[in-house]
Amino acid sequence: MEYPDCKKCGEGLLLPLSDYGRDGAAIHFKAWVCHNPGCGFSIRIDNGEISFGKGLRESAK
């Protein structure tokens, strides 16, 4: 699979992240993040709303 280039920095690739919903169903491609550590671009879907650039963090779970 080829990943898209990051349009913000032009150096990184956007990598997909998945999650699980409230009922345990898999949510594929919930977020896309730039793999360039200096960039930090992200796009997420939460409850049907799209958000850009919010900091992603590792879950305590």
C-alpha positions as CSV (number, residue, x, y, z in Angstrom):
1,M,0.0,0.0,0.0
2,E,1.3,3.4,-0.9
3,Y,0.6,6.2,1.6
4,P,-0.1,9.8,0.5
5,D,2.4,12.6,1.0
6,C,1.8,15.1,3.8
7,K,0.5,18.3,2.1
8,K,1.6,20.4,5.2
9,C,5.3,19.6,5.3
10,G,5.9,17.8,2.0
11,E,8.5,15.6,3.6
12,G,6.4,13.0,5.5
13,L,3.9,10.4,4.7
14,L,0.3,10.3,6.1
15,L,-0.1,7.0,8.0
16,P,-3.5,5.6,8.9
17,L,-4.5,4.8,12.5
18,S,-7.5,2.7,13.5
19,D,-9.4,2.5,16.8
20,Y,-12.4,0.7,18.3
21,G,-15.9,2.2,18.8
22,R,-18.0,2.1,22.0
23,D,-19.4,-1.2,21.0
24,G,-16.0,-2.7,20.2
25,A,-16.4,-2.5,16.4
26,A,-13.2,-1.6,14.6
27,I,-13.0,1.9,13.1
28,H,-10.5,1.7,10.3
29,F,-8.7,4.9,9.2
30,K,-10.0,6.9,12.2
31,A,-7.0,9.2,11.9
32,W,-4.2,10.0,9.6
33,V,-0.9,11.4,10.9
34,C,2.3,12.6,9.4
35,H,5.2,10.4,10.2
36,N,7.6,13.4,10.2
37,P,8.1,14.2,13.9
38,G,8.8,17.8,13.1
39,C,5.4,18.3,11.3
40,G,2.7,17.0,13.7
41,F,-0.1,17.2,11.1
42,S,-3.1,15.0,11.8
43,I,-6.7,14.6,10.6
44,R,-9.2,12.7,12.7
45,I,-12.9,11.7,12.7
46,D,-14.6,11.9,16.1
47,N,-18.4,11.3,16.3
48,G,-18.8,12.2,12.6
49,E,-16.8,15.5,12.9
50,I,-13.5,16.0,11.2
51,S,-10.7,17.8,13.0
52,F,-7.3,18.9,11.9
53,G,-4.0,19.4,13.7
54,K,-5.1,18.4,17.2
55,G,-2.3,16.8,19.1
56,L,-2.4,13.1,19.1
57,R,-1.3,11.3,22.2
58,E,-0.8,7.8,23.4
59,S,-3.8,6.5,25.4
60,A,-3.3,5.5,29.0
61,K,-5.4,2.4,28.3
